[in-house]
Amino acid sequence: MKKLYWESIEVNDQKFFFTVTQKGLNFVSSPGKYLSELFDFYPDRYDYQFMYDDAVTNDYLTELSEYFDQKRKEFDLPLDLDGVGTDLQHQVWEEIQKIPYGQTITYKQLAENIGKPKAIRPVAHAVALNPDLIVVPCHRVIHTSGDIGDYRGGKDTKKALLELEKKPIEKHALIRKLPLPKLSQLGKSDL
C-alpha cells in the first residue's frame, strides 16, 4: 500500500489540497475541490493509505506559500509522477516546467518544443491531464489567438495565476529610512 501524505493551503478563500509520496509531490487539486479529485488521476483508490504528517509535507507547503506570496518563481522539490500519464504526457509536463515565471507559450509552441509540431491536440490533452497544478505551471499555456483557454482549476483561477505572475514583486527597503534631525538639534552631542 502506497502512503500518501496530504496537506492543504488556502489562497483567497479557496483551498488547494496536495499529496506527497516518499519520492515527491504527486498531486495538487483544483481550488475548492476535495482531495478525492486525486482519484481522477490515480484511480486505484484502495492502493493508497492517506496520512497527515507535516514533517513530510512542510517543505512543499512552504514552497507553495512562497509562490503565492511572490517570493518564489521556481519550485525546487521533487515530483513523483509514477503511475500516471503516458510518455507523451510526461514529455509535455517536463517541457511545461521550462516555461519561465510570468511568461506564456501557446499549445502550438509547446508541441513544437517537444518535437511534435502536428500533435497540438494530444499536447493540449496532456496539459489538461497535468496532476500537479501550479508546480507544473500549465496555466502558462494559452491559445495561439491569445485566449487563455480552459484550466482544470477554472478560467478564473488561470487568469488569477497569470495576473499574479505579471504583477511586479513588491520590493522592501533593506534599510529603513530614519528621520532626519531638526536643524536645531545638529549641535547636540547625544545624536
C-alpha angles and dihedrals in degrees: 000000000000116000117227118191112205134200137160138216126200119217122177092344092308122111123218118195122204136183131211131195126197086270100049149282111338105170143022116185130223112264113273093013124115128250088257088077083082089077091065085070103028105034097179092091094167092058093069134079111200116215136173115221118149090194087069098038102036097090090051092048090050093052093047091048091049090051092053090045089053092243095113130052099173133036118232104184122099126261126220110206096157113140096022133087138009127271089264091051091051090050090051094047091050091051092047089059088062094062105109121242112270094018133099136205131193127250086246092054090048091053090049092048092058092046096253104104094165095049097080095133096048089046091051089049090051089051089052091051095054106134095196106064116193094007090062091039102217088155085078092067114091140168122276088244090063094252109137093228130206127324133192088233092050132266092271091057092047090050091047092051092050091048091048090055094047094049112100113252111248111244119216119208112250091209119047114229110246121210114257116241118251115259090247090061097052095094095051118107097218094071 
